[in-house]
């Protein structure tokens, strides 16, 4: 028996197409505003829903990798009002929003759940925040940044604050008078930089008494970064005027989405990119841009950006509530969502495998039922499977490889190079460990093998 060739091959799907293998059934009965993907492939969703797949879940739930409801995550009666944002703190879940109770226990606007969904009563007292929390970000040390329309009791903080890992106020983070200057000044989005600084966006004209229009950067201690002043102009914007989404790319550039008309005095409708110093990155030019507000931005490692929002066109081309832009800001025609969503997309999140999770008010995507949550095909993450110890013995060929959660691995063979068809053997599901793939009938004079991943 001679083994001529082992190759790796990854099946590709059309980026932007609906992933029909992710099926949430009846989905949610209202909207999904927040999504966070766990490292095990399970997915936390937050919103104003009261049921998920027909099962009672008030504002917070967890889905399995295939989209089905994870019944092992049970938040009891859940939140008594909508959950705007969710974030992972190691294996626990931070939730924030409009609620004042979680599972019938007082927890004002921010709370922490255990890995099984129960309220973690050791996190904070439930009385520290006096208003809505709209944004969350968890630092690597477990501290939690919160943004919204609130003051923090016991440590006067307007619209932006930091909590210790246990939920108590972190008095070492001091933004002074915080955000102000607008009718309802608020922080709607927070993005952490690798150097510990944070970019905040929302609706405000001052930060600690210094003029800053709707976007600012704070140092790790909460003080304003005086050298960062991009000036996002809302003049002529729509009813959602403000900055709703900020994300930091791997190269330090900053993608900004919302309902605005100019940045640094230059026309940029609803989407822009900044250099790391806060100046407008003029190499990113979306033309006419999205025709309505952008709620969410998700930069990819290759510089492309998935956006979701209220828009139905991007630079004159039809894109219903979801699109992808190239690194230069042009619409990416290779990311084709077809009919797209039938209503607003509030959140876009990239999985580690390149697929795109979306949440919103929609009831269908690409013409198929998907109530509030769906997954789309993305660019394949072309990491070569690590093949270990290929062995042939007594008519059995076996090879081991490192697997990834959520992927299926197929050993395929043909008997000559000129064969046009590969014969697949039964798939092996990946779980993050090494798995063996084998051909129990390798009894010919030669056989050519490859591994297919999908």
N, C-alpha and C positions, 0 to 999 in steps of 0.2 A: 504493500500500500504506500503510495507516495502522496504527500500533501504538498500541492504546488503553490497555494496562495491563500493568505488570509487577508481580507481587506475589511475596512469599516465603511458603512454607508448609512447616511441619515436621510430618511424620507422627508421631503419638504412639502408643505401645504402653502396655499396662497396666503401671504400675510394680509391680515385684515378680515379674512373670512371667518364666519362663525365656527367655533369649535363645537361640533355636534356631540362630541363625547362628554362634554360638560353640560349636564342637564339638571337644572334645579327644579324640575317639575313645575308646580304651580307658582314657584317663585315667591315673591313678597306681595303683600296686598297694597302697599303704598310705594315708598321710594327708598333707595339705598343711597346714603350720602357719604359713606366711608367704607373702605376695604383695607384690610391688612393681611398679608400672606404670611403664614407661619413657615418655619423651616421644614416642617414635615409635610408640607403641601396642603394642609388644611387652611381655611380661609375665614377670617372674622369679618362680619358685615354689621354695619350700624345704620340706622335710619329712623323713619317715623312709622315703620310697619308694625302690625300687630300679629301677623301670621307669616310663617315661612313654610312652604309646601303644605299648607293647610293645618299646620301645628302652631299653637299659640307661642309666639316669641315677640315680646314687646321691646322693639328698638335695638336688640342685640341678639346675634345668633352666630353659630359656626357651621360652615359647610365642609363636607368631605371633599377630597380631591376631584371627585367626579361630579360635584355640584349638589349632591344630595344633602339633606339636613343631617348634621352630626348630633344625634340624640344624646351622646355622652356629655355634651356641653349644655347644661341646663341652668339658665339664669333665674329660674323661678318665675315670679311675676314680672321680672325685667324692670326697665325704666318706665317711669310714669309720664314721660314726655320724650320728645325725639332725641336721638343720639346723633350729634353732628360729626364726630370724629373719633377714631379709635387708633391706638398705638400699642405695640408690644413692649413690655418691660421684662426681658428674659422670657419666661414662660407664662407670665401673667398679662392681663389685658387691661389697659387704661381706657376708659370711655369718658366722653365729655359731651355736653350739649345743653338742652333746656330743662332737663329733668331735675327734680328735687328729692326723689326717692328712687331707690333700687331695691327690688324685691321687698317692698313695703318698709324699708328702713331708710331713715333720713340720710340722704347724700346729695348735697346741693351742687349740681352742675359738673362735678368730676368725681369719679369713683374708680376702684380697681376690682377686677374679678379674678378669682382663682382659675387655674387651668381647666377646671371642670365647670366653670361658669358661675359658681357661687360668689356672693359678695365677700370681699376681703375686708373685714371690719377693722383690721389693724392699719389700714391706709387712711390717714387723715381723720378728721372728726365730722366731716360733712357740713361744717358751718364756716369754712374759711373763705369761700368765694360767694359774692353776693349777686352775681349776674351771669349771663350766658357765656359759656366757653365754646369757642368756634374752631380753635386750632390747638394741636398737640404736637410735641416733638420730644422724644426720649433720648437723652444723652447716653454716651457709652458708660458713664458712671451710675446710671439709673435715675438721675435727676430728671424732672419732668417740666418742660416749658409749656406754659398755657397762654393762649391769646384769646381775646374776645371783647365783651362789653361788661366789664366788672371792675370792682376794686377788691383787693385781697385784705380781709380783716386781720388786724394785728400787725400788718406790714403794708402800709398804704401803697398799692400798686394799681395803676390805671391801665387796663387793657392788656398788659403783658407782665408776667411774673414767672418765677421758677419755684418748684416744689422740690423738697428733698425726696429721696427714694421712698421714704415712708409716708409721703403726702403732706408733711408739715411745710410751712413757708420757709424758703431759703432766703434769709435776710442778707446773705452775701451777694445776692443778685439784686442790684438796685438801679432801676431805670429812671429814678427821680419821679417826676410827675407823669411819666408814661406818655401815652398818646392822647391827643386832644385836638380841638380846633374845628371839628366837624359837628354837625347836629347830633349824630350818634357815633362818635369816634370809636373805632373798633379795630382789632387785629384779627384778620380772617385767615392768615396763613403764616407758617413759620418754617424756615428751612435752615438746617444746621450746616455749617461749613466744616471742613476737616480741621481747621485751626481753632475751633471752638467758638468762633463768632456765629451770629445768627442773623438772618435776613427776615424782616417782618414786612408783611403787606396787608393792606386793608383800606380803611377810609379814615384819614387823619391829615392834618396840616402841620402838626407840631409833634416833636418827640422831646420830652423834658424841656419844653419851652423853646426849642430850636426848630426853625422851619424845615419840615420834611413832608413832601407831598406824596402820601399814600404808599411809600416804600422807604425803608431805612435799614441800616445795619447796626447791630449792637455788638459791643465787645462781650467777652465771656462773663464779665462782671455786671452786665446790664447797661453800662454807660454807652452813650451814643458814639458811633464811629464817625468822627467829624469829616473824614476824607471821602465818605461814600454818600453822594447826593444826586441820585439819578432824575428826580423831578418827573413823576408820572402825572400827566395832565388829564383831568376828567372832563374838561370843557367840551360840550357837545356829545358826551357819552350818553348811554341809555339809562333805564331805570335801575340797572344793577351797577351803576358807576362805582368803580373801586378796583383794587387788586385782590384777586381771589385765589391765585395759585402762584407759588414760587418754588423752584427746584434748582439745585446746584449741580452742574455737570461735573464729570470727572476732571475736566481741565480747569475747573474753578469758575467758568462762566455761569451766568445766572439766567434762567429762563423765567419769564414773567407772563402770567395770563390774567385776564380780567375783562373789565369794561372800561376802556380808556381810549384816548385819541392820539396822544403824543407822548414821547419820552425824550427828555433833553431837548425839547423844542422841535423834534423831528417827527413827522407823521408815522405812527405805529398803531394800527387799530387792533386792540385786544390781545396781541401777542408780540413779544419783543425778547431780545436777548441782550444782556449786559456783559461787559467785560468785568473782570474781577474787581476793578477799582470803582465800579458803578457807572462808568461811561457807557453810552449806547454802542453795542457791537453792530456797526453798519454793514458787516459782511453777512449778517443774518437779516434778510429783507423779504418779508412775506407778501410784498405787494399790497393789494387791498386787504389782505388778511381775512380772518373770519368775520362774517357779517353781523354776528351777535357775540355775546359775552363768552369767554373761555373760563370754565370752572376748574379745570384740572390740567396739569402738564406732567408728562412722564418722560424725561430724557433717557435715551438709550446710550449704551457705551460707544456706539458708532457715530454719535452726534445727532442722530435723528430724534424727533420729539413727537410722541403721541399726545394729542390734545382732545379734550372732551368739553362740551358745553351746550349752549343754547343755539349755536349757529347751524345753518343749513347750507351755507356756501363758504368756500375758502378761496380767496382770490378769483372769484367768479365761477369756480367749479362746484358742482353739487357735492356736498359732503354732509350728510344728515347726522349732526350732533357728535361726530367723531371723525378724526383725520390724523394723518401723520405728515410731518414736515421734514424735509431734508435738512442737512446741516447748514445750508445756506438760506433756509427759510422758505424755499419753494415747496409747493405741495408735492408729496411723494406719490406718483401714480402707481407705484408698485405695491402700495398698501391699499387694497381695494375692499372696502366694507360693503360693496354692493348697495342695496337700499339703505343700509345703515340702521340706526335706531329710529323708532317712530316718535320719540320724545326725548327730553333732556338727558344728557349724560353728565352726572355730577362728579364722578371720580373715575380715574384711570390708573391702574397699578400694573407694573411689569412683574411677572414671575421670573424666577431664576432661569427658567428654560426658554425665556423670550416671549412666551405667550402673554396676552394682555387681558387683564380682568377689568370689567367695567361695571359701574353701578349707576342707577338713576331712576327716572320716572317712567322709562319706556316699558311697553308691554310686548314689543316684538323687536327682533333684530334680523335684518336681511329677509324679512317676510316670515320668519319662524317665531313661534311664541317664546318669549324670554321675559319674564316679568321682573324687572328691577335689577337683575344681575345676569351677566353672561361672560363667556370667555372667548377670545378671538385668537386665531392663529397669529404667531409672530415670526420673526426671523429665527431660524434654527440656531441654537447655540452650538457651534461646530467644535465641540471639545471631543477629541478622539478618545473613544473608550480605551481604557488601559487593559490590554490583553495580557494574561499571565499564564504561563506553563501549558501551552498546547501539547496534548499527549494523545498518541494512538496506541491502543492496546486491545488485542483480542476482538477486533472488529468494532471497537468503540472509539470515536474521536471525541475528545473533551477539551474545552478551553474555559478559563475563568476570566472574569472581567469585573471592574468596579462599576456598579450600577448607580443610577440616580433615581430618586423618588419620582413616581409618576410616569416613568418611561417604560416601554416594553421592548425586550431584546429578542431578536430572532437570529438563530444560526441558519444560514442558507447555503446550499451547495449546488454544484453542477459537476458533471464528470469530464467535460472537455472545455477547452477555452472557447470553442466555436458554438457551444450550446447557447441558444437564445434565451433560455428560461432558467431562473434560479428556483430551486425547490426549498420552500421554507419548512423548518421544523417548528414544533410548538413553542410559543413565546414564553419568555420568563419575565415576570414583572420585576422592575427595579425597586429596591427598598433602601438604597444608600449603602449597601454592603457589597462584598464580592459574591458573585453568583457563578455557577457553572452552567455552561451551555454544552450540550452533547448531541452527537449523532450516533445512535445505537446500532446503525446498520451500515457502517463504513467498511464494506467488504469488497469493494471494487479494486481495480488495479491502481486507480488514482482518483482523487477528488479535490475539487477546488472549493474553498469556503470563504464566506464573508459574514460579517455581523451587521444586521440592519437594526436601527433604533428608531422608534416612532412613539 
